[in-house]
Amino acid sequence: MATRDYRLMALFVAIADSNSIRAASRRLNVSAPVVSTALADLEATLGTTLVRRGRRQLELTPDGRAFHAAAREMVRAADTAMSLFRADLARPRGRLAVTLPTELCVAWLPPLLHTFEAKYPDVRTEIDATDAVIELPRSSYDIAVRARFALRASDDPAGFTAMPLALVGAPSFAARFAPRKLAKAGPLPLIGFSERANNASVAALRPDGTAIVIPATMRIRINSGLLAEDLARTGLGAALVIEAAVEADIAAGRLVRLLPTYRFGVVVLRLLMRDTHPSPAARVFAEFIQAPAGRLHG
């Protein structure tokens, strides 16, 4: 059914129920001339007279009464459908598929996901932790959380939170690349993503906020932040990782911060939605993780 036809039917039901064009206009919050014109358009479309205007009120013709009964059922069905949808908005449910990098799945997601699932028990979350590039519009995922490196959080205003990075290595490695030995040790051997730390250098900020470039070389290229942490523990090189992901290793002495007074940038989190009009579950998840309470590491 065309939207115009439904609108005319809804207006006619209001007229018939009210027995008055003015009362129908007040009920629908539109002007009386709009209601009167809609009635004339509907009668022209159907090719019959639906209403006869009396001195005090309107009177439905036999065709008008028959059409009113059918139209009222359709309007009620539409109102029921709208009410059900609004209920879904108030209590989201169903499948929600989210993809995000592996490092975020460990360092950022768990406490948020536990809280979200407790608040929205009817949403069935499916999480895919992968560092592969995914074409979201053609995928089965509703939401993608993406990570982007920035030296300062303010460098990427599109992000909704920022997680500090730390340059870490095993204690045996750190002894060879202590700050006082760094200039003599040669380029810093790195384990990491090529886009985060290239073959030439690592960008950092000194304690006074000025930028510095540390000579480095990529010793081992990886496609997973978790793999970088594992390899760093073996002493094969330094890794630039999300600080929250290695807090336990640092506390236990398995990893050591290199140049601990320097800042090595942040991972800025961005949210991408597959659909222009996402599902209620996707909408509440997006609102939840972008709310101030969801910015656990912001």
N, C-alpha and C positions, 0 to 999 in steps of 0.2 A: 504494500500500500504506500502511495506517495505521502510524503510528510504533509503536503498541503491538504490532502484528503483527510488525514487523521486530525489535523488542526480544525478543519471545518466540522468534523463529527464531534470533536470535543466541545467546540463552541455551541453546537446545536443541542448537545446533551445538557449543557449548563442552562440554555434558554428554556428547554422543555422542563427541566427540573424546577426552574425558578418561576416559570410562567410569566417572565418579564425580561425584556431586553436590558433594561436598566439594572435589574437585580443580577442578571448574568454578567453584565459588565463589571459590577462591583465585586462579584465573586471571583472573576478572572483577572481583575485589576487591569482591565483595558477599557478604552472608551466605548460608549454606547454606539457611535457610528461604526466603529470597527466590527462590533458584534452584529449590527444590522446588515452591514455589507457582507459579512461572512454567511449569514443566513440566506441572503439573496443569491450569493455565489453557489451555495450548496443546492438550493432549489433549481438553479439553472443547470447545474451539473447532472442532477437526477432527473430533470425534466418533469417535475411535479411540485405541487404546493404542499408544504409541510405544516405551515402555520397560518392561521387566519387571525388578524389583529382585531380584537374587540375594543370596546371603549376603556375597559379597566384592566383587562389582561389578555394574554394570548390564548388561543385555543388550537390544539393540534388537530390536524385533519386525520382521517383514517390512515392515509399513507404516512403521516407524521408520527402517529402512534406506533405503527409497525416499525418504522425506521428508528424511532427512539429506543424501542426495546432491544433491537439488534445493536445499535450504536452504543448504548449504555453498557452492554456486556463487553464490548471491545475496549471501551475506555476503562472499565474496571480491570480487565485483564492487563492492560498497559500499566495502570497504576500499581497492580500487584507486582508486575515485573520490575518496575522502578523501585518499589519498596524492598524487594528481595536483593536487588543490586546494592541499594544503600546499606542493607544489613551486612552484605559482604564487605563493604567498605569499612563498616564499624568493626567487623570481626573477620579479618582476612583469613583465607584458607587456601589449601591446594599446594601444588608443587611450586617451588622457587629454586631455580638453578643459578648458582653463582660460581664464577671462575676468578681465580686470583693467583699471583705468583706463590711458589712454595715457601719462600721466606716469610711472606705475610701470613701464610696459613699457620705458621708456628709462632711468630713474634707478635702478631696483632689480632688475629681472628678469634681464638678460643674464648676469652672472657666475653667478648661481644656476642658471639653466637650463642653461648649458654644463656645469657640474659635475654636475647631476642627470642629464643625458642621458649623460654619460660613465660614471656609476655604474650607470645602469639602461638599457642600450642597447636592450633589447627593448620599452621603453615608447615609444610614438609620440605625442609631445606635439603638441597643436594649440592655439595661443594666439590669443585674440581680444582685441585691445586696443581698448576702447571706453569712452566716458564715458556711454553711454546706460544707463538703468535697466533691469535685466534681472530677470525673475521666475525665479529659479534653479530652483525645484521643477518648473516646466513647460518648462525649457530643455533643450538637448542638452549643456550643460556639466556636468562633474563637480564642478568647484571654481570658486568666485569669490573673488578677493582684493579686498577693499574698503578704501577709504581714508576716514578720518574726521578732521576737524580737532580738535585740542585744544591749549589754551594750554600745558599741561604734559602730559608722557607719562603721569604718574600719574593724570591725570584720566580716563583710559580703560583700566582694568585688563583689559578683555576683549581688547585688542590684543596681538599677539605681537612687534611691533617698532614703533619710532617713528623717523621721518625728519624732521630739522629743516627748517623753512621759512626762506626768506630773502626780504626785500623788496628788489627790484632794479629798476634802470632804466638807460637808456642814459646815458653820461657827460654828454651835453648836458642831459638831464632832471635828473640828479643835481645838477648845478651850480645849478639853480633851486630845488631842494628839499633843500638841505644842512641839517643840524640847526640851524644858527644862523639860517637863513632860513625854517624850517618854519612858525613862528608867523605870519609876515607873508605867506606864500605862499598862504594860504587852504587849503581842503580838498584833500587829496592825490588827484589823479586816478588812478583804479585801472583796471587791466585784469584781469579775473578772474571766478571763479564767484561768483554772488550769495550762495551759502551760505557761502563762505569769507571774503568781505569785502563787507559790506553797504554801503548808501548812506550810512550815518552815520559809521562809524568803523572803525579797524583796532586790534585789541587787541594789546598787546605787553607784555613784561616789561623793565623797566629793568635795568641791570647789577647793582643791589642786590637784584633779585628782586621789586620792587614792580610792580604792574600800572599800565599807562598806556593811555589811549585816544587815538588819533591821529585827528583829524577827517579824513574822506575822502569822496569821492563816486565812484560807479561810472561811469567814462567809457565803457568798452567792456565789454560782457558777452560772455563766451565760454563754450564748452562743451568746451574742451580745454586742458589745462595746457600742451601744446606750443605751441598758438596764442598763449597768454599770453606765453610766452618770445619768440616771433617778433615779436609786436607791441611788446613792451618794448624790443627792440633798435632799433626805429625811432624811439624817443623820444616815443611817444604817451602814455605813462603808466607808473606803477609796477606791478609784478606780484609777487604773493605766490606763490612757487613752491618746489618741493622743491629744497633747496640743492644736492644731489648732481647734479641735472639741469643746473645752470648753472655748475658749477665750471669747465668749459673756457671758457665765455664770460667769466667773471670773470677768469680767468688771462690771457685774450687781450685784455682791455680792452673787450670789446663790451658788457658789462654791469658795473654798479657796485652794491655793497651800499649800500642806503640805511639810515641809522642803524645802522651795523655793530656797535655795542656793545649793541644791543637784541636781544632774542629774540622772534621772531614766531610761536612755537608750533611744533607738529609735526603731521605727518600720521601717524596711527596706523593700522597695517595690521591688518585682521581677516581671518580665514579662514572661509569658509562652504562647507559640504559639501551637495551636492544630496540625497544618499541617506543614510538612517539607517545602512545597512550598505554603505559605499562599496567600490568595487573595490580589489583589492590595489594597483594602480597609483596610485589616488587616495590611498590610505592612506599609502603610502611618500612620495608627494610632500608631503602635509600634514605628515608627521613631519619631512621633510627641511627644508622652509622654516621650520618653527617651532623647529628645533634651534638651539642657540647659534651654531653655525658658519654658519647661514643668516641670522643677523641682522646683515647686513653694515653696516647703518647704525644699529643699535640703540644 
